[in-house]
Amino acid sequence: MKDAMVSARVEYDVKTEAENILQKLGIPVSVVINSLYRQIIYRHGVPFSLTIPVEPKTLDTMSTAELDAKIQHSYEQSLAGAGRPYDQVFDELERGLA
C-alpha cells in the first residue's frame, strides 16, 4: 500500500527534462522513484556510481606519445564505425554550456 510521500527540491530544468522523457516513455515519476528506492534497498546503496569525474587532459599537458595514442585510437574507432557524428557531439556540448 502506497501511503508515504517523498518531497525533494530539484532544479526546474532537470525536473522538466526528466519528466518529459518519462512522459514519452509512459512511465509515471512515482514508479521511477519507487524503483530507485527498491534498488537502494536491494543493493544496500545507491545503484549507480557516485564519483568525481577525472578532469580530461588538455593538449598542452599531454606528451607527444599520449597525443599520438589518442589520435591512433580515434582513427581506429572511425574505421570501425564506432564514433559519433560530429554534429551530435557539438549539439551535446552546446546543451551542456547553456
Biopython code that builds the backbone (N, CA, C, O; Angstrom):
import numpy as np
from Bio.PDB.StructureBuilder import StructureBuilder

atoms = [
    (1, "MET", "N", (0.844, -1.180, 0.000)),
    (1, "MET", "CA", (0.000, 0.000, 0.000)),
    (1, "MET", "C", (0.887, 1.240, 0.000)),
    (1, "MET", "O", (1.779, 1.377, 0.837)),
    (2, "LYS", "N", (0.640, 2.119, -0.923)),
    (2, "LYS", "CA", (1.433, 3.343, -1.022)),
    (2, "LYS", "C", (0.821, 4.397, -0.109)),
    (2, "LYS", "O", (-0.246, 4.946, -0.388)),
    (3, "ASP", "N", (1.527, 4.666, 0.992)),
    (3, "ASP", "CA", (0.970, 5.613, 1.960)),
    (3, "ASP", "C", (1.998, 6.622, 2.478)),
    (3, "ASP", "O", (1.763, 7.275, 3.495)),
    (4, "ALA", "N", (3.132, 6.755, 1.788)),
    (4, "ALA", "CA", (4.167, 7.691, 2.208)),
    (4, "ALA", "C", (4.448, 8.675, 1.075)),
    (4, "ALA", "O", (4.361, 8.329, -0.103)),
    (5, "MET", "N", (4.785, 9.899, 1.454)),
    (5, "MET", "CA", (5.108, 10.937, 0.475)),
    (5, "MET", "C", (6.610, 11.199, 0.498)),
    (5, "MET", "O", (7.255, 11.095, 1.541)),
    (6, "VAL", "N", (7.152, 11.539, -0.658)),
    (6, "VAL", "CA", (8.551, 11.938, -0.785)),
    (6, "VAL", "C", (8.540, 13.351, -1.361)),
    (6, "VAL", "O", (7.840, 13.631, -2.334)),
    (7, "SER", "N", (9.316, 14.229, -0.753)),
    (7, "SER", "CA", (9.397, 15.604, -1.237)),
    (7, "SER", "C", (10.870, 15.975, -1.383)),
    (7, "SER", "O", (11.667, 15.766, -0.469)),
    (8, "ALA", "N", (11.218, 16.524, -2.537)),
    (8, "ALA", "CA", (12.605, 16.918, -2.780)),
    (8, "ALA", "C", (12.627, 18.156, -3.664)),
    (8, "ALA", "O", (11.775, 18.325, -4.536)),
    (9, "ARG", "N", (13.597, 19.007, -3.433)),
    (9, "ARG", "CA", (13.767, 20.189, -4.280)),
    (9, "ARG", "C", (14.837, 19.868, -5.330)),
    (9, "ARG", "O", (15.938, 19.425, -5.003)),
    (10, "VAL", "N", (14.486, 20.100, -6.582)),
    (10, "VAL", "CA", (15.411, 19.869, -7.680)),
    (10, "VAL", "C", (15.392, 21.085, -8.603)),
    (10, "VAL", "O", (14.485, 21.914, -8.541)),
    (11, "GLU", "N", (16.396, 21.176, -9.449)),
    (11, "GLU", "CA", (16.446, 22.265, -10.419)),
    (11, "GLU", "C", (15.283, 22.114, -11.397)),
    (11, "GLU", "O", (14.967, 21.009, -11.840)),
    (12, "TYR", "N", (14.656, 23.237, -11.725)),
    (12, "TYR", "CA", (13.484, 23.227, -12.594)),
    (12, "TYR", "C", (13.774, 22.554, -13.931)),
    (12, "TYR", "O", (12.995, 21.717, -14.387)),
    (13, "ASP", "N", (14.903, 22.918, -14.567)),
    (13, "ASP", "CA", (15.235, 22.367, -15.883)),
    (13, "ASP", "C", (15.446, 20.855, -15.824)),
    (13, "ASP", "O", (15.039, 20.130, -16.731)),
    (14, "VAL", "N", (16.084, 20.386, -14.751)),
    (14, "VAL", "CA", (16.325, 18.948, -14.592)),
    (14, "VAL", "C", (14.992, 18.219, -14.446)),
    (14, "VAL", "O", (14.763, 17.190, -15.080)),
    (15, "LYS", "N", (14.127, 18.760, -13.611)),
    (15, "LYS", "CA", (12.805, 18.157, -13.380)),
    (15, "LYS", "C", (12.005, 18.103, -14.682)),
    (15, "LYS", "O", (11.431, 17.068, -15.021)),
    (16, "THR", "N", (11.971, 19.207, -15.397)),
    (16, "THR", "CA", (11.193, 19.284, -16.628)),
    (16, "THR", "C", (11.707, 18.314, -17.684)),
    (16, "THR", "O", (10.927, 17.597, -18.311)),
    (17, "GLU", "N", (13.031, 18.295, -17.880)),
    (17, "GLU", "CA", (13.595, 17.402, -18.893)),
    (17, "GLU", "C", (13.349, 15.938, -18.551)),
    (17, "GLU", "O", (12.976, 15.144, -19.415)),
    (18, "ALA", "N", (13.559, 15.587, -17.288)),
    (18, "ALA", "CA", (13.344, 14.196, -16.870)),
    (18, "ALA", "C", (11.878, 13.806, -17.010)),
    (18, "ALA", "O", (11.572, 12.718, -17.498)),
    (19, "GLU", "N", (10.974, 14.677, -16.589)),
    (19, "GLU", "CA", (9.547, 14.358, -16.679)),
    (19, "GLU", "C", (9.079, 14.250, -18.120)),
    (19, "GLU", "O", (8.213, 13.433, -18.432)),
    (20, "ASN", "N", (9.644, 15.070, -19.003)),
    (20, "ASN", "CA", (9.287, 14.959, -20.427)),
    (20, "ASN", "C", (9.704, 13.605, -20.991)),
    (20, "ASN", "O", (8.957, 12.985, -21.747)),
    (21, "ILE", "N", (10.898, 13.149, -20.621)),
    (21, "ILE", "CA", (11.370, 11.844, -21.089)),
    (21, "ILE", "C", (10.484, 10.733, -20.531)),
    (21, "ILE", "O", (10.075, 9.828, -21.259)),
    (22, "LEU", "N", (10.193, 10.808, -19.241)),
    (22, "LEU", "CA", (9.343, 9.777, -18.630)),
    (22, "LEU", "C", (7.951, 9.764, -19.253)),
    (22, "LEU", "O", (7.356, 8.702, -19.436)),
    (23, "GLN", "N", (7.433, 10.954, -19.578)),
    (23, "GLN", "CA", (6.110, 11.021, -20.207)),
    (23, "GLN", "C", (6.135, 10.332, -21.574)),
    (23, "GLN", "O", (5.208, 9.599, -21.919)),
    (24, "LYS", "N", (7.191, 10.568, -22.345)),
    (24, "LYS", "CA", (7.315, 9.913, -23.653)),
    (24, "LYS", "C", (7.407, 8.400, -23.504)),
    (24, "LYS", "O", (6.923, 7.654, -24.356)),
    (25, "LEU", "N", (8.031, 7.949, -22.413)),
    (25, "LEU", "CA", (8.147, 6.514, -22.159)),
    (25, "LEU", "C", (6.876, 5.935, -21.537)),
    (25, "LEU", "O", (6.716, 4.717, -21.461)),
    (26, "GLY", "N", (5.985, 6.805, -21.097)),
    (26, "GLY", "CA", (4.752, 6.351, -20.467)),
    (26, "GLY", "C", (4.957, 5.836, -19.049)),
    (26, "GLY", "O", (4.213, 4.974, -18.580)),
    (27, "ILE", "N", (5.966, 6.366, -18.371)),
    (27, "ILE", "CA", (6.284, 5.918, -17.013)),
    (27, "ILE", "C", (6.033, 7.056, -16.032)),
    (27, "ILE", "O", (6.628, 8.124, -16.174)),
    (28, "PRO", "N", (5.170, 6.857, -15.043)),
    (28, "PRO", "CA", (4.944, 7.890, -14.038)),
    (28, "PRO", "C", (6.188, 8.119, -13.169)),
    (28, "PRO", "O", (6.946, 7.187, -12.899)),
    (29, "VAL", "N", (6.383, 9.346, -12.743)),
    (29, "VAL", "CA", (7.522, 9.694, -11.897)),
    (29, "VAL", "C", (7.529, 8.833, -10.642)),
    (29, "VAL", "O", (8.591, 8.388, -10.205)),
    (30, "SER", "N", (6.367, 8.594, -10.060)),
    (30, "SER", "CA", (6.292, 7.811, -8.823)),
    (30, "SER", "C", (6.835, 6.391, -9.017)),
    (30, "SER", "O", (7.428, 5.824, -8.099)),
    (31, "VAL", "N", (6.637, 5.823, -10.196)),
    (31, "VAL", "CA", (7.148, 4.477, -10.475)),
    (31, "VAL", "C", (8.678, 4.495, -10.486)),
    (31, "VAL", "O", (9.313, 3.574, -9.972)),
    (32, "VAL", "N", (9.267, 5.536, -11.067)),
    (32, "VAL", "CA", (10.729, 5.641, -11.118)),
    (32, "VAL", "C", (11.297, 5.829, -9.713)),
    (32, "VAL", "O", (12.285, 5.191, -9.350)),
    (33, "ILE", "N", (10.677, 6.697, -8.930)),
    (33, "ILE", "CA", (11.149, 6.923, -7.556)),
    (33, "ILE", "C", (11.026, 5.647, -6.739)),
    (33, "ILE", "O", (11.951, 5.284, -6.013)),
    (34, "ASN", "N", (9.900, 4.970, -6.849)),
    (34, "ASN", "CA", (9.704, 3.721, -6.120)),
    (34, "ASN", "C", (10.734, 2.676, -6.548)),
    (34, "ASN", "O", (11.260, 1.941, -5.712)),
    (35, "SER", "N", (11.024, 2.611, -7.858)),
    (35, "SER", "CA", (12.027, 1.666, -8.366)),
    (35, "SER", "C", (13.416, 2.001, -7.832)),
    (35, "SER", "O", (14.172, 1.104, -7.459)),
    (36, "LEU", "N", (13.751, 3.287, -7.794)),
    (36, "LEU", "CA", (15.040, 3.707, -7.255)),
    (36, "LEU", "C", (15.152, 3.292, -5.787)),
    (36, "LEU", "O", (16.170, 2.730, -5.382)),
    (37, "TYR", "N", (14.137, 3.559, -5.000)),
    (37, "TYR", "CA", (14.156, 3.183, -3.582)),
    (37, "TYR", "C", (14.318, 1.675, -3.417)),
    (37, "TYR", "O", (15.061, 1.224, -2.546)),
    (38, "ARG", "N", (13.626, 0.892, -4.247)),
    (38, "ARG", "CA", (13.741, -0.562, -4.158)),
    (38, "ARG", "C", (15.149, -1.030, -4.501)),
    (38, "ARG", "O", (15.662, -1.958, -3.875)),
    (39, "GLN", "N", (15.785, -0.394, -5.495)),
    (39, "GLN", "CA", (17.158, -0.743, -5.852)),
    (39, "GLN", "C", (18.130, -0.370, -4.732)),
    (39, "GLN", "O", (19.091, -1.096, -4.480)),
    (40, "ILE", "N", (17.890, 0.744, -4.069)),
    (40, "ILE", "CA", (18.726, 1.132, -2.926)),
    (40, "ILE", "C", (18.635, 0.070, -1.839)),
    (40, "ILE", "O", (19.648, -0.313, -1.254)),
    (41, "ILE", "N", (17.435, -0.401, -1.571)),
    (41, "ILE", "CA", (17.236, -1.451, -0.572)),
    (41, "ILE", "C", (17.920, -2.744, -1.024)),
    (41, "ILE", "O", (18.641, -3.373, -0.249)),
    (42, "TYR", "N", (17.694, -3.132, -2.268)),
    (42, "TYR", "CA", (18.240, -4.379, -2.805)),
    (42, "TYR", "C", (19.761, -4.389, -2.774)),
    (42, "TYR", "O", (20.370, -5.398, -2.420)),
    (43, "ARG", "N", (20.379, -3.267, -3.145)),
    (43, "ARG", "CA", (21.835, -3.191, -3.240)),
    (43, "ARG", "C", (22.509, -2.678, -1.970)),
    (43, "ARG", "O", (23.734, -2.671, -1.852)),
    (44, "HIS", "N", (21.678, -2.251, -1.031)),
    (44, "HIS", "CA", (22.209, -1.646, 0.202)),
    (44, "HIS", "C", (23.103, -0.451, -0.118)),
    (44, "HIS", "O", (24.142, -0.250, 0.511)),
    (45, "GLY", "N", (22.689, 0.326, -1.089)),
    (45, "GLY", "CA", (23.429, 1.507, -1.504)),
    (45, "GLY", "C", (22.834, 2.086, -2.770)),
    (45, "GLY", "O", (21.854, 1.565, -3.302)),
    (46, "VAL", "N", (23.421, 3.149, -3.242)),
    (46, "VAL", "CA", (22.957, 3.802, -4.459)),
    (46, "VAL", "C", (23.285, 2.901, -5.652)),
    (46, "VAL", "O", (24.409, 2.410, -5.754)),
    (47, "PRO", "N", (22.328, 2.675, -6.554)),
    (47, "PRO", "CA", (22.528, 1.716, -7.642)),
    (47, "PRO", "C", (23.330, 2.242, -8.837)),
    (47, "PRO", "O", (23.238, 1.692, -9.935)),
    (48, "PHE", "N", (24.088, 3.268, -8.635)),
    (48, "PHE", "CA", (24.971, 3.773, -9.688)),
    (48, "PHE", "C", (26.169, 4.425, -9.026)),
    (48, "PHE", "O", (26.136, 4.749, -7.839)),
    (49, "SER", "N", (27.208, 4.611, -9.788)),
    (49, "SER", "CA", (28.456, 5.136, -9.258)),
    (49, "SER", "C", (28.349, 6.628, -8.965)),
    (49, "SER", "O", (27.883, 7.403, -9.800)),
    (50, "LEU", "N", (28.782, 7.016, -7.783)),
    (50, "LEU", "CA", (28.853, 8.429, -7.419)),
    (50, "LEU", "C", (30.321, 8.775, -7.223)),
    (50, "LEU", "O", (30.879, 8.595, -6.140)),
    (51, "THR", "N", (30.928, 9.268, -8.278)),
    (51, "THR", "CA", (32.349, 9.587, -8.232)),
    (51, "THR", "C", (32.583, 10.967, -8.825)),
    (51, "THR", "O", (31.761, 11.482, -9.583)),
    (52, "ILE", "N", (33.684, 11.537, -8.477)),
    (52, "ILE", "CA", (34.085, 12.799, -9.081)),
    (52, "ILE", "C", (34.825, 12.444, -10.367)),
    (52, "ILE", "O", (35.822, 11.724, -10.331)),
    (53, "PRO", "N", (34.340, 12.949, -11.507)),
    (53, "PRO", "CA", (34.984, 12.579, -12.763)),
    (53, "PRO", "C", (36.400, 13.134, -12.834)),
    (53, "PRO", "O", (36.697, 14.208, -12.309)),
    (54, "VAL", "N", (37.255, 12.381, -13.489)),
    (54, "VAL", "CA", (38.624, 12.811, -13.700)),
    (54, "VAL", "C", (38.606, 13.881, -14.783)),
    (54, "VAL", "O", (38.007, 13.701, -15.843)),
    (55, "GLU", "N", (39.263, 14.980, -14.505)),
    (55, "GLU", "CA", (39.300, 16.058, -15.490)),
    (55, "GLU", "C", (40.154, 15.615, -16.672)),
    (55, "GLU", "O", (41.285, 15.164, -16.492)),
    (56, "PRO", "N", (39.612, 15.744, -17.884)),
    (56, "PRO", "CA", (40.387, 15.293, -19.050)),
    (56, "PRO", "C", (41.652, 16.136, -19.237)),
    (56, "PRO", "O", (41.688, 17.324, -18.917)),
    (57, "LYS", "N", (42.670, 15.487, -19.759)),
    (57, "LYS", "CA", (43.913, 16.199, -20.039)),
    (57, "LYS", "C", (43.711, 17.137, -21.218)),
    (57, "LYS", "O", (42.957, 16.836, -22.143)),
    (58, "THR", "N", (44.374, 18.251, -21.175)),
    (58, "THR", "CA", (44.342, 19.174, -22.299)),
    (58, "THR", "C", (45.569, 18.938, -23.165)),
    (58, "THR", "O", (46.545, 18.324, -22.734)),
    (59, "LEU", "N", (45.502, 19.428, -24.377)),
    (59, "LEU", "CA", (46.582, 19.229, -25.339)),
    (59, "LEU", "C", (47.927, 19.687, -24.789)),
    (59, "LEU", "O", (48.944, 19.034, -25.020)),
    (60, "ASP", "N", (47.941, 20.803, -24.063)),
    (60, "ASP", "CA", (49.206, 21.328, -23.564)),
    (60, "ASP", "C", (49.789, 20.527, -22.402)),
    (60, "ASP", "O", (50.940, 20.744, -22.022)),
    (61, "THR", "N", (49.012, 19.606, -21.834)),
    (61, "THR", "CA", (49.535, 18.773, -20.738)),
    (61, "THR", "C", (49.877, 17.359, -21.195)),
    (61, "THR", "O", (50.413, 16.571, -20.416)),
    (62, "MET", "N", (49.570, 17.025, -22.466)),
    (62, "MET", "CA", (49.844, 15.681, -22.985)),
    (62, "MET", "C", (51.246, 15.602, -23.580)),
    (62, "MET", "O", (51.760, 16.565, -24.150)),
    (63, "SER", "N", (51.836, 14.442, -23.431)),
    (63, "SER", "CA", (53.110, 14.197, -24.117)),
    (63, "SER", "C", (52.797, 13.872, -25.578)),
    (63, "SER", "O", (51.651, 13.592, -25.927)),
    (64, "THR", "N", (53.794, 13.911, -26.400)),
    (64, "THR", "CA", (53.621, 13.567, -27.809)),
    (64, "THR", "C", (53.120, 12.132, -27.953)),
    (64, "THR", "O", (52.275, 11.851, -28.802)),
    (65, "ALA", "N", (53.638, 11.227, -27.125)),
    (65, "ALA", "CA", (53.216, 9.819, -27.180)),
    (65, "ALA", "C", (51.739, 9.677, -26.803)),
    (65, "ALA", "O", (51.005, 8.917, -27.435)),
    (66, "GLU", "N", (51.301, 10.417, -25.762)),
    (66, "GLU", "CA", (49.882, 10.358, -25.358)),
    (66, "GLU", "C", (48.986, 10.892, -26.465)),
    (66, "GLU", "O", (47.951, 10.297, -26.764)),
    (67, "LEU", "N", (49.369, 11.996, -27.069)),
    (67, "LEU", "CA", (48.571, 12.572, -28.153)),
    (67, "LEU", "C", (48.525, 11.615, -29.342)),
    (67, "LEU", "O", (47.459, 11.400, -29.920)),
    (68, "ASP", "N", (49.663, 11.043, -29.710)),
    (68, "ASP", "CA", (49.692, 10.086, -30.811)),
    (68, "ASP", "C", (48.788, 8.884, -30.531)),
    (68, "ASP", "O", (48.087, 8.409, -31.425)),
    (69, "ALA", "N", (48.807, 8.394, -29.293)),
    (69, "ALA", "CA", (47.968, 7.248, -28.918)),
    (69, "ALA", "C", (46.487, 7.605, -29.025)),
    (69, "ALA", "O", (45.686, 6.795, -29.491)),
    (70, "LYS", "N", (46.123, 8.804, -28.599)),
    (70, "LYS", "CA", (44.721, 9.236, -28.688)),
    (70, "LYS", "C", (44.281, 9.366, -30.143)),
    (70, "LYS", "O", (43.182, 8.948, -30.507)),
    (71, "ILE", "N", (45.138, 9.943, -30.965)),
    (71, "ILE", "CA", (44.814, 10.092, -32.388)),
    (71, "ILE", "C", (44.673, 8.721, -33.039)),
    (71, "ILE", "O", (43.746, 8.502, -33.818)),
    (72, "GLN", "N", (45.579, 7.797, -32.731)),
    (72, "GLN", "CA", (45.517, 6.444, -33.285)),
    (72, "GLN", "C", (44.229, 5.745, -32.850)),
    (72, "GLN", "O", (43.560, 5.107, -33.664)),
    (73, "HIS", "N", (43.883, 5.865, -31.568)),
    (73, "HIS", "CA", (42.655, 5.256, -31.047)),
    (73, "HIS", "C", (41.436, 5.824, -31.772)),
    (73, "HIS", "O", (40.544, 5.075, -32.171)),
    (74, "SER", "N", (41.398, 7.144, -31.942)),
    (74, "SER", "CA", (40.276, 7.782, -32.630)),
    (74, "SER", "C", (40.176, 7.335, -34.079)),
    (74, "SER", "O", (39.081, 7.120, -34.599)),
    (75, "TYR", "N", (41.326, 7.197, -34.726)),
    (75, "TYR", "CA", (41.362, 6.738, -36.114)),
    (75, "TYR", "C", (40.803, 5.319, -36.216)),
    (75, "TYR", "O", (40.016, 5.019, -37.114)),
    (76, "GLU", "N", (41.212, 4.452, -35.295)),
    (76, "GLU", "CA", (40.715, 3.070, -35.294)),
    (76, "GLU", "C", (39.213, 3.023, -35.035)),
    (76, "GLU", "O", (38.497, 2.232, -35.648)),
    (77, "GLN", "N", (38.738, 3.871, -34.129)),
    (77, "GLN", "CA", (37.292, 3.941, -33.871)),
    (77, "GLN", "C", (36.548, 4.371, -35.136)),
    (77, "GLN", "O", (35.494, 3.827, -35.464)),
    (78, "SER", "N", (37.103, 5.339, -35.828)),
    (78, "SER", "CA", (36.486, 5.842, -37.050)),
    (78, "SER", "C", (36.383, 4.744, -38.100)),
    (78, "SER", "O", (35.340, 4.578, -38.733)),
    (79, "LEU", "N", (37.462, 3.999, -38.282)),
    (79, "LEU", "CA", (37.454, 2.906, -39.257)),
    (79, "LEU", "C", (36.442, 1.829, -38.893)),
    (79, "LEU", "O", (35.843, 1.208, -39.770)),
    (80, "ALA", "N", (36.253, 1.610, -37.588)),
    (80, "ALA", "CA", (35.320, 0.579, -37.116)),
    (80, "ALA", "C", (33.882, 1.085, -37.073)),
    (80, "ALA", "O", (32.964, 0.323, -36.768)),
    (81, "GLY", "N", (33.681, 2.368, -37.378)),
    (81, "GLY", "CA", (32.330, 2.933, -37.316)),
    (81, "GLY", "C", (31.820, 3.107, -35.900)),
    (81, "GLY", "O", (30.611, 3.173, -35.673)),
    (82, "ALA", "N", (32.748, 3.183, -34.935)),
    (82, "ALA", "CA", (32.357, 3.263, -33.524)),
    (82, "ALA", "C", (32.221, 4.695, -33.019)),
    (82, "ALA", "O", (31.850, 4.914, -31.866)),
    (83, "GLY", "N", (32.514, 5.649, -33.857)),
    (83, "GLY", "CA", (32.426, 7.045, -33.426)),
    (83, "GLY", "C", (31.003, 7.574, -33.518)),
    (83, "GLY", "O", (30.069, 6.853, -33.870)),
    (84, "ARG", "N", (30.869, 8.850, -33.192)),
    (84, "ARG", "CA", (29.574, 9.514, -33.303)),
    (84, "ARG", "C", (29.719, 10.680, -34.270)),
    (84, "ARG", "O", (30.803, 11.252, -34.384)),
    (85, "PRO", "N", (28.651, 11.040, -34.965)),
    (85, "PRO", "CA", (28.723, 12.182, -35.879)),
    (85, "PRO", "C", (29.094, 13.464, -35.114)),
    (85, "PRO", "O", (28.603, 13.709, -34.012)),
    (86, "TYR", "N", (29.961, 14.266, -35.719)),
    (86, "TYR", "CA", (30.449, 15.459, -35.032)),
    (86, "TYR", "C", (29.327, 16.412, -34.676)),
    (86, "TYR", "O", (29.399, 17.077, -33.642)),
    (87, "ASP", "N", (28.271, 16.505, -35.514)),
    (87, "ASP", "CA", (27.188, 17.438, -35.202)),
    (87, "ASP", "C", (26.444, 17.007, -33.932)),
    (87, "ASP", "O", (25.973, 17.855, -33.175)),
    (88, "GLN", "N", (26.338, 15.702, -33.699)),
    (88, "GLN", "CA", (25.710, 15.203, -32.474)),
    (88, "GLN", "C", (26.560, 15.567, -31.261)),
    (88, "GLN", "O", (26.028, 15.984, -30.232)),
    (89, "VAL", "N", (27.864, 15.412, -31.375)),
    (89, "VAL", "CA", (28.774, 15.738, -30.285)),
    (89, "VAL", "C", (28.689, 17.223, -29.973)),
    (89, "VAL", "O", (28.587, 17.602, -28.806)),
    (90, "PHE", "N", (28.730, 18.077, -31.001)),
    (90, "PHE", "CA", (28.675, 19.512, -30.770)),
    (90, "PHE", "C", (27.326, 19.943, -30.198)),
    (90, "PHE", "O", (27.275, 20.843, -29.361)),
    (91, "ASP", "N", (26.230, 19.314, -30.637)),
    (91, "ASP", "CA", (24.914, 19.613, -30.058)),
    (91, "ASP", "C", (24.900, 19.309, -28.565)),
    (91, "ASP", "O", (24.373, 20.094, -27.777)),
    (92, "GLU", "N", (25.475, 18.178, -28.172)),
    (92, "GLU", "CA", (25.538, 17.803, -26.760)),
    (92, "GLU", "C", (26.401, 18.791, -25.971)),
    (92, "GLU", "O", (26.055, 19.178, -24.855)),
    (93, "LEU", "N", (27.516, 19.188, -26.559)),
    (93, "LEU", "CA", (28.380, 20.172, -25.895)),
    (93, "LEU", "C", (27.654, 21.497, -25.704)),
    (93, "LEU", "O", (27.739, 22.103, -24.635)),
    (94, "GLU", "N", (26.950, 21.946, -26.720)),
    (94, "GLU", "CA", (26.219, 23.211, -26.615)),
    (94, "GLU", "C", (25.118, 23.139, -25.566)),
    (94, "GLU", "O", (24.894, 24.109, -24.842)),
    (95, "ARG", "N", (24.431, 22.013, -25.471)),
    (95, "ARG", "CA", (23.386, 21.869, -24.443)),
    (95, "ARG", "C", (24.005, 21.953, -23.052)),
    (95, "ARG", "O", (23.402, 22.502, -22.130)),
    (96, "GLY", "N", (25.197, 21.413, -22.905)),
    (96, "GLY", "CA", (25.867, 21.438, -21.614)),
    (96, "GLY", "C", (26.364, 22.815, -21.227)),
    (96, "GLY", "O", (26.562, 23.091, -20.044)),
    (97, "LEU", "N", (26.569, 23.680, -22.202)),
    (97, "LEU", "CA", (27.068, 25.029, -21.931)),
    (97, "LEU", "C", (25.949, 26.028, -21.707)),
    (97, "LEU", "O", (26.184, 27.123, -21.197)),
    (98, "ALA", "N", (24.743, 25.661, -22.083)),
    (98, "ALA", "CA", (23.608, 26.602, -21.968)),
    (98, "ALA", "C", (23.149, 26.761, -20.538)),
    (98, "ALA", "O", (22.211, 27.511, -20.271)),
]
sb = StructureBuilder()
sb.init_structure("model")
sb.init_model(0)
sb.init_chain("A")
sb.init_seg("    ")
for serial, (resi, resn, name, xyz) in enumerate(atoms, 1):
    if name == "N":
        sb.init_residue(resn, " ", resi, " ")
    sb.init_atom(name, np.array(xyz, "f"), 0.0, 1.0, " ", f" {name:<3s}", serial, name[0])
structure = sb.get_structure()
